[in-house]
Amino acid sequence: IFIFFFPIEQGASQTATMASGGPPPGMGQVMVLNSKTQRTHGRQAQIGNISAARAVADIIRSTLGPRSMLKMLLDPMGGIVITNDGNCILREVDVSHPTAKSMIELSRAQDEEVGDGTTSVIILAGEMLINAEPFVRANVHPTVIVRGYNYALQEALSICEKLALNVDVHDTDRMRALVQSCIGTKFSSRWNDIMIDMALKAVLTVAREMPTPSSLPGGGIDIYSQKTEVDIKRYAKVEKIPGGEISDCSVLSGVMFNKDVTHSKMRRRIENPRILLLDTPLEYKKGESQTNVEITDEEDWNTLLKMEEEYVENMCMEIIAFKPDIVITEKGVSDLAQHYFAKANITAFRRLRKTDNNRVARATGATIVSRTDEIRESDIGTGCGLFEMRKIGEEYFAFFEECKDPKACTIILRGGSKDVLNEIERNLTDAMQVVRNVVFDTRLLPGGGATEMAVSVGLRKAGLKLEGVQQGPFLAVGEAMEVIPRTLSQNCGVSVIRTVTQLRAKHAAAYEESEKVDGEGAFPKCNWGIDGTTGKLVDMEQFGIWEPFSVKIQTIKTAVESACMILRIDDIVSGSKKKGY
């Protein structure tokens, strides 16, 4: 038997080894990423993202609806926050998972955009992702899921359009019912009537028409070119004063600020005052940098002092010439100026904040003047009916009340402790945002989970006409929508399955009824939802719980779009940075 040995070239053996997937001989494994870097990719990353979203949604699930629980959080400084505002809770929670961080970002965006629905948006987005999990596990490509979700989003928005109802901003009863649906779920719901009236009054005070240049021929103003401006942040100031009762809260038809008069002899109550606002110091100008003056003659020193006094006196005389009753400046007022003002029976305030000064200007019709020699009669505000100094607790406050058509206001909140006041302020801000949204867009949708259930049933009907792989994700959005009525009934403590099934049956029956009457493709207006307090099914039309169209639309859009974005992540690389960078 002959055995032959054939020498193999080195290159060929190398090729053989590389073809089998191993590294070439003499070379170790190639590391592209840093060894400390953690990397998850593919299905594992997607499922990790879904469980992170579920965890975030579970944190705030119990804070939805009128029977919601409060959360108590310790912030890093050792202070405590007690709240059930979704955005506030998530802002304080410290998370490390990147997907959870982006979920928390959602509620912040929702808060800045429309001011309400921060809890709903997180719960909905979490549910959208949870419903996508079976598809991910079944190896459906994320792009297919996302396409199905986007179809469903368009369909959901068109269902909301059909459900919407127009409202008049000045219809007080309807507006009260609307704000009720927003703050009925909050801590301050015991004092709802006061809160609702305060929110309505504050927003309608601050709202003003801004005529925008119209493109009509002849330069006429088109009715649609009137744009309403509602700047709550700048012109509706909330003053929190501990002490007293929550029933003592009020909205002033004017403004107030925490300052006392500069001189004890000045008047503390003036009716129909003339108000002058300045942002210039009423004292001798100091040099920008350090100034040295060398004097050879003793008389020159007296001359210098006299010049300073004359400068201040001159400024005061320019002001006194216009006979104002109150002078308010953002800068300092020297002792000499105070003396002249007290002699002329003028009340003066100094070092007022710029923001407060702007509010006083809006409320009284005054203009803020930068130089005393440029004051005109038109700059003086005469819109205030009563000025009075009052002592609340230990502090003195200046009240400017009974203003004619004020476009700025101050909201006074009283309450037992700081925590209570902070929570009430958050609730009131939410309520004011809701009214603001309705001033911008006057359409409403039924609350209490009615809109979500209508969208869910509508998507289920529309999904039956779809074919192919997209039908699954499309129907999943419909199922995810049911999370809102489900959570509402869960927080009431009633039987979840029974309640949601009955509600679904109501909406499905309305669909069938309308198809019989109006034929195929008809859309019923079914406003049945869940009473968040008792857990019973009620018609929202009679029950009077409505929500702003813009809030609902924003919630659904944000939830679906963020779910789509998170589903498309298939690689998460997290590594530690090198020290010294």
C-alpha positions in Angstrom: 0.0 0.0 0.0 1.5 3.3 -1.0 0.7 6.4 1.0 1.4 9.7 -0.8 1.9 13.0 1.2 1.2 16.1 -0.9 2.6 19.4 0.6 -0.1 22.0 0.8 0.8 25.7 0.3 0.5 27.9 3.4 -1.9 30.3 1.7 -4.3 27.6 0.8 -4.6 26.4 4.4 -5.1 29.9 5.6 -8.0 30.3 3.1 -9.5 27.1 4.2 -9.5 28.2 7.9 -10.9 31.6 7.1 -13.7 30.1 5.0 -14.7 28.0 8.0 -15.2 31.2 10.0 -12.3 31.0 12.4 -9.4 33.6 12.6 -6.3 33.1 10.6 -3.5 31.1 12.5 -1.3 33.3 14.7 -4.0 35.9 15.1 -6.4 36.3 18.0 -10.0 37.5 18.0 -10.5 41.0 16.6 -12.0 43.4 19.1 -13.7 46.4 17.4 -15.4 47.8 20.5 -13.8 48.6 23.8 -13.8 45.5 26.1 -15.8 47.4 28.8 -18.6 48.2 26.3 -21.9 46.4 26.8 -23.8 45.7 23.6 -27.2 44.2 23.1 -28.5 43.9 19.6 -31.2 42.2 17.5 -34.3 40.7 19.1 -32.7 40.9 22.6 -32.4 44.7 22.4 -36.0 45.1 21.2 -37.4 42.9 24.0 -35.2 44.7 26.5 -36.7 48.0 25.3 -40.2 46.7 25.6 -39.7 45.6 29.2 -38.1 49.0 30.1 -41.2 50.7 28.6 -43.4 48.4 30.6 -41.6 49.2 33.8 -42.0 53.0 33.3 -45.7 52.6 32.4 -46.2 50.5 35.6 -44.7 53.2 37.8 -47.5 55.6 37.0 -50.4 53.3 36.0 -52.1 53.8 39.4 -52.1 57.6 39.0 -54.7 57.7 36.2 -58.3 58.8 36.9 -60.2 60.3 39.8 -59.5 57.4 42.1 -55.8 57.8 41.5 -53.1 57.1 44.1 -50.4 59.7 45.1 -46.7 59.0 44.9 -44.2 60.3 47.4 -40.7 61.0 46.1 -37.6 62.0 47.8 -35.5 64.4 45.7 -31.6 64.5 46.0 -31.7 67.5 48.2 -33.8 65.6 50.8 -37.1 67.5 50.0 -40.3 65.5 49.4 -42.7 65.7 46.5 -46.2 64.3 46.9 -48.1 64.2 43.6 -50.0 62.2 41.0 -48.9 64.3 38.0 -47.3 61.9 35.6 -44.7 64.4 34.4 -43.7 65.4 37.9 -43.3 61.8 39.1 -41.1 60.8 36.1 -39.1 64.0 36.4 -38.0 63.0 39.9 -37.3 59.3 39.1 -33.7 58.4 38.4 -33.5 55.8 35.6 -30.5 54.3 33.9 -32.0 52.5 30.9 -31.8 54.6 27.8 -35.3 53.6 26.5 -36.8 54.4 29.9 -35.2 57.9 29.6 -36.7 58.5 26.2 -40.2 57.4 27.6 -39.8 60.0 30.4 -38.9 62.6 27.8 -42.4 61.9 26.2 -44.2 63.1 29.2 -42.1 66.2 29.4 -42.9 67.0 25.7 -46.6 66.4 26.3 -46.5 68.7 29.4 -44.8 71.5 27.4 -47.0 71.1 24.3 -50.5 70.8 25.8 -50.0 70.6 29.6 -52.3 67.7 30.3 -52.4 63.9 29.5 -48.9 63.3 30.7 -49.9 60.0 32.5 -52.1 58.8 29.6 -49.3 59.2 27.0 -46.8 57.0 29.0 -49.4 54.3 29.6 -50.5 54.3 26.0 -46.9 54.2 24.6 -46.1 51.4 27.0 -49.1 49.4 26.0 -48.3 49.9 22.3 -44.9 48.4 22.9 -46.3 45.5 25.0 -48.7 44.7 22.2 -45.8 44.6 19.7 -43.9 42.0 21.7 -45.6 38.9 20.2 -44.8 40.2 16.7 -41.2 40.7 17.6 -41.0 37.2 19.1 -42.6 35.8 16.0 -39.8 37.4 13.9 -42.0 40.0 12.2 -39.8 42.7 10.9 -40.0 46.0 12.9 -40.6 48.0 9.7 -43.8 46.0 9.0 -45.0 46.6 12.6 -44.2 50.3 12.3 -46.1 50.5 9.0 -49.1 48.9 10.5 -48.9 51.3 13.5 -48.8 54.3 11.2 -51.8 53.2 9.2 -53.7 52.7 12.5 -52.6 56.2 13.7 -54.1 57.9 10.6 -57.3 55.9 11.0 -57.5 56.8 14.8 -57.1 60.5 14.0 -59.9 60.4 11.5 -62.1 58.6 14.0 -61.3 61.4 16.6 -62.2 64.1 13.9 -65.6 62.5 13.5 -66.2 62.2 17.2 -65.3 65.9 17.9 -67.8 68.4 19.1 -67.4 72.2 18.9 -67.8 74.4 21.9 -68.1 78.1 22.7 -65.3 79.4 25.0 -67.7 81.6 26.8 -70.2 78.8 27.5 -69.4 78.6 31.2 -71.2 75.4 32.1 -69.5 73.4 29.3 -66.1 74.9 30.1 -66.5 74.0 33.7 -67.4 70.4 32.9 -64.3 70.4 30.7 -61.9 71.6 33.4 -63.6 69.2 35.8 -62.4 66.3 33.7 -58.9 67.6 34.0 -58.6 68.3 37.7 -61.2 65.9 39.0 -58.4 63.3 38.9 -56.1 65.5 41.0 -55.4 66.0 44.7 -57.4 69.3 44.8 -60.6 67.7 43.6 -62.4 68.5 46.9 -62.2 72.2 46.1 -63.0 71.7 42.5 -65.5 74.6 42.1 -63.0 77.2 43.3 -60.2 75.7 41.2 -62.3 75.6 38.0 -63.5 79.2 38.4 -59.9 80.3 39.1 -58.5 78.6 36.0 -61.3 79.9 33.7 -61.0 83.5 35.1 -57.2 83.5 34.9 -57.0 82.3 31.3 -59.8 84.4 29.9 -58.2 87.4 31.6 -54.8 86.8 30.0 -56.1 85.9 26.6 -55.9 88.7 24.1 -56.5 89.0 20.3 -53.4 89.6 18.2 -54.4 90.9 14.8 -52.0 89.4 12.3 -51.4 91.1 8.9 -54.0 89.7 6.5 -53.4 88.7 2.9 -56.8 89.9 1.8 -56.8 92.4 -1.1 -57.4 96.0 0.1 -55.7 95.2 3.5 -58.9 94.2 5.2 -58.7 92.2 8.4 -60.0 88.7 7.8 -61.8 87.1 10.8 -59.3 84.2 10.6 -56.3 86.4 10.8 -57.1 87.2 14.5 -54.7 85.1 16.5 -55.3 84.6 20.2 -52.3 84.9 22.5 -52.5 83.2 25.9 -49.3 83.6 27.8 -50.0 82.0 31.1 -46.4 81.6 32.2 -45.6 85.3 31.9 -48.8 87.1 32.8 -50.7 84.7 35.2 -48.4 84.7 38.3 -49.1 82.2 41.0 -48.3 83.5 44.5 -48.1 80.8 47.1 -48.7 82.0 50.7 -48.7 79.3 53.4 -51.4 79.6 56.0 -55.1 80.2 55.7 -57.4 77.7 53.9 -57.6 76.4 50.4 -61.1 78.1 50.1 -59.3 81.5 50.5 -57.6 81.1 47.1 -58.6 83.8 44.6 -57.7 85.4 41.2 -57.2 89.2 41.4 -58.6 91.4 38.7 -55.1 93.0 38.8 -51.7 92.1 40.2 -49.9 91.9 43.5 -46.2 91.6 44.5 -44.3 91.0 47.7 -42.8 94.5 48.4 -43.3 97.2 51.0 -43.2 100.9 50.4 -39.7 102.5 50.6 -40.5 105.2 53.1 -42.8 104.9 56.2 -44.5 108.2 55.6 -45.8 107.2 52.1 -49.5 106.5 51.5 -50.6 102.9 51.8 -54.0 103.1 50.1 -54.8 105.1 47.0 -58.0 105.0 44.9 -57.6 105.4 41.1 -53.9 105.9 41.3 -51.7 107.3 38.5 -48.9 104.8 38.1 -45.4 105.4 36.6 -43.1 102.4 35.8 -39.4 102.9 35.4 -36.4 100.7 34.8 -33.8 103.3 35.7 -32.1 103.9 39.1 -33.3 107.0 41.0 -29.8 107.6 42.6 -26.6 109.1 41.5 -24.9 107.2 38.8 -21.8 105.2 39.9 -18.8 104.8 37.7 -18.6 101.6 35.6 -15.2 100.9 37.0 -13.5 102.2 40.1 -13.2 106.0 39.9 -10.6 108.1 41.7 -11.0 111.8 42.0 -8.2 114.0 43.3 -9.2 117.3 44.8 -6.9 120.2 45.6 -9.4 122.5 47.0 -11.7 121.7 50.0 -14.6 123.6 48.3 -14.5 121.2 45.3 -15.7 118.4 47.6 -18.8 120.3 48.5 -19.4 121.1 44.8 -19.2 117.4 44.0 -21.8 116.5 46.7 -24.0 119.3 45.5 -23.8 118.0 41.9 -24.9 114.6 43.0 -27.8 116.0 45.0 -28.9 118.2 42.1 -28.8 115.3 39.6 -31.1 113.2 41.9 -33.3 116.3 42.6 -33.6 117.0 38.8 -34.7 113.4 38.2 -37.3 113.6 40.9 -38.7 116.9 39.7 -39.1 115.5 36.1 -41.1 112.6 37.7 -43.1 114.9 40.1 -44.1 117.2 37.1 -46.4 114.4 35.9 -48.2 114.1 39.3 -48.0 110.3 39.6 -49.4 108.7 42.8 -47.1 105.6 42.6 -43.6 105.2 41.2 -42.2 101.7 40.7 -38.7 101.2 39.5 -36.7 98.0 38.8 -33.5 99.6 40.3 -32.6 101.4 43.5 -34.2 104.6 45.0 -31.8 106.8 47.1 -32.7 108.3 50.4 -32.8 111.7 48.9 -35.2 110.6 46.2 -37.4 109.0 48.9 -37.4 112.3 50.7 -38.6 114.2 47.6 -41.3 111.6 46.9 -42.6 111.6 50.4 -42.8 115.4 50.3 -44.7 115.3 47.1 -47.1 112.6 48.5 -45.9 109.9 46.1 -45.6 106.2 47.0 -42.4 104.5 45.7 -41.3 100.9 45.3 -37.8 99.8 44.4 -36.0 96.8 43.0 -39.1 95.1 41.5 -38.5 92.1 39.3 -38.7 92.7 35.5 -41.4 90.1 35.2 -43.6 91.7 37.9 -43.1 95.1 36.3 -44.3 93.7 32.9 -47.4 92.3 34.7 -48.1 95.7 36.3 -47.7 97.4 32.9 -50.2 95.0 31.3 -52.7 95.3 34.1 -52.7 99.1 34.5 -52.0 100.2 31.0 -48.7 101.9 31.8 -45.6 101.9 29.7 -42.2 101.1 31.3 -39.9 104.2 30.8 -36.1 104.0 30.6 -35.2 107.7 31.1 -36.9 110.2 33.3 -36.5 113.0 30.8 -38.6 111.0 28.2 -41.7 110.5 30.3 -45.0 111.4 28.5 -48.5 111.6 29.8 -49.4 108.5 27.7 -46.9 106.4 29.7 -48.8 106.8 33.0 -51.1 103.9 33.8 -54.6 104.9 35.0 -56.3 101.5 34.6 -56.0 100.5 38.3 -59.0 101.1 40.6 -57.4 100.6 44.0 -53.9 100.4 45.4 -53.5 99.0 48.9 -50.8 97.6 51.1 -51.9 94.5 53.1 -50.1 92.3 55.6 -50.6 88.5 55.1 -48.8 86.4 57.7 -45.4 88.1 58.3 -45.1 89.8 54.9 -46.3 93.0 53.3 -47.9 92.7 49.9 -48.8 95.5 47.4 -52.2 94.9 45.8 -53.3 96.7 42.5 -56.9 95.7 42.2 -60.2 96.6 40.3 -58.3 97.1 37.1 -60.3 98.0 34.0 -59.8 95.1 31.5 -56.5 93.8 32.9 -54.5 91.6 30.6 -52.5 90.2 33.5 -53.5 88.7 36.8 -52.1 87.2 40.0 -53.5 84.0 41.5 -53.3 83.8 45.3 -53.0 80.3 46.7 -53.5 79.7 50.4 -53.1 76.3 52.1 -51.8 74.4 55.1 -48.3 73.6 54.1 -45.7 74.0 51.3 -46.3 70.5 49.9 -50.1 71.1 49.6 -49.5 74.5 47.9 -47.0 73.0 45.4 -49.4 70.2 44.5 -52.3 72.7 44.1 -50.1 74.9 41.9 -49.4 71.9 39.7 -53.1 71.0 39.4 -54.0 74.6 38.7 -51.4 74.9 35.9 -52.8 71.8 34.3 -56.3 73.2 34.5 -55.2 76.5 32.9 -53.4 74.7 30.1 -56.6 72.8 29.3 -58.6 76.1 29.1 -55.8 77.5 26.9 -56.0 74.6 24.6 -59.7 75.1 24.1 -59.3 78.8 23.5 -56.9 77.8 20.6 -58.9 74.8 19.3 -62.6 74.8 20.4 -63.2 71.1 19.6 -63.8 68.6 22.4 -63.9 64.8 22.7 -65.7 62.7 25.3 -63.6 61.7 28.3 -63.7 58.7 30.7 -62.2 56.3 28.2 -65.0 56.8 25.6 -62.8 58.2 22.9 -60.2 55.4 23.3 -62.9 52.7 23.2 -64.5 54.3 20.1 -61.1 54.4 18.4 -60.5 50.8 19.5 -63.8 49.5 18.1 -63.3 51.6 14.9 -59.8 50.2 14.3 -61.1 46.7 14.8 -63.7 47.2 12.1 -61.3 48.9 9.7 -58.7 46.1 10.4 -60.9 43.4 9.0 -60.7 45.1 5.6 -56.8 45.0 5.6 -54.9 42.1 4.2 -51.5 40.7 4.7 -49.0 41.0 7.5 -50.0 44.6 8.5 -53.4 43.5 9.8 -51.8 42.2 13.1 -50.0 45.4 14.1 -53.0 47.5 12.9 -55.4 45.6 15.3 -52.8 45.7 18.1 -53.1 49.5 18.2 -56.8 49.1 18.7 -56.2 46.7 21.6 -53.6 49.0 23.1 -56.2 51.8 23.1 -58.3 49.8 25.6 -55.7 50.3 28.2 -57.1 53.7 29.3 -60.7 52.4 30.1 -59.1 49.3 31.6 -56.8 51.3 33.9 -59.7 53.6 34.9 -61.8 50.7 36.0 -58.8 49.0 37.7 -58.2 52.1 39.8 -61.9 52.2 40.8 -61.6 48.7 42.1 -64.4 47.2 40.0 -64.3 44.0 37.9 -62.0 45.1 35.0 -63.0 42.4 32.5 -66.7 42.8 33.0 -66.7 46.6 32.8 -64.4 46.8 29.7 -66.4 44.0 27.9 -69.7 45.8 28.6 -68.2 49.1 27.3 -66.8 47.4 24.2 -70.3 45.8 23.5 -72.0 49.3 23.8 -69.7 50.7 21.2 -69.9 47.7 18.9 -73.7 47.7 19.1 -73.7 51.4 18.2 -71.6 50.6 15.1 -74.0 47.9 14.0 -77.0 50.1 14.6 -75.6 52.9 12.5 -74.6 50.5 9.7 -78.2 49.2 9.6 -79.6 52.8 9.4 -77.1 54.6 7.2 -75.5 51.7 5.4 -71.9 50.6 5.1 -69.1 52.9 6.3 -71.4 55.0 8.6 -69.8 56.3 11.8 -71.8 56.3 15.1 -71.4 58.9 17.8 -71.2 56.7 20.8 -70.1 58.7 23.9 -70.3 55.9 26.5 -67.4 55.7 28.9 -66.5 54.8 32.5 -67.4 57.0 35.5 -63.9 57.1 37.1 -65.4 57.5 40.6 -67.9 54.6 40.8 -66.7 52.5 37.9 -70.2 52.4 36.3 -70.8 52.9 32.6 -72.2 56.3 31.8 -73.0 58.4 28.7 -70.4 61.2 28.7 -72.8 63.5 26.9 -75.1 63.5 30.0 -72.4 63.0 32.5 -70.6 66.1 31.1 -67.0 64.9 31.0 -65.2 66.3 28.0 -61.5 66.6 27.1 -59.8 69.1 24.7 -59.4 67.7 21.2 -55.7 68.9 21.0 -54.8 67.0 24.2 -56.2 63.7 23.0 -54.8 64.0 19.5 -51.4 64.9 20.9 -51.5 61.9 23.3 -52.3 59.4 20.6 -49.8 60.8 18.1 -47.0 60.9 20.7 -47.7 57.4 21.9 -47.7 55.8 18.5 -44.8 57.7 17.1 -42.6 57.0 20.1 -43.6 53.3 20.1 -42.5 53.2 16.4 -39.2 54.8 17.2 -38.4 52.5 20.0 -39.3 49.4 17.9 -36.9 50.4 15.3 -33.9 50.3 17.7 -32.0 47.1 17.2 -28.7 47.8 18.8 -27.9 49.4 22.2 -24.2 50.1 22.9 -23.4 51.4 26.3 -19.8 51.9 27.4 -17.9 53.7 30.1 -16.0 56.7 29.0 -12.3 56.9 29.7 -11.2 58.9 32.7 -9.9 62.3 32.1 -12.3 63.2 29.3 
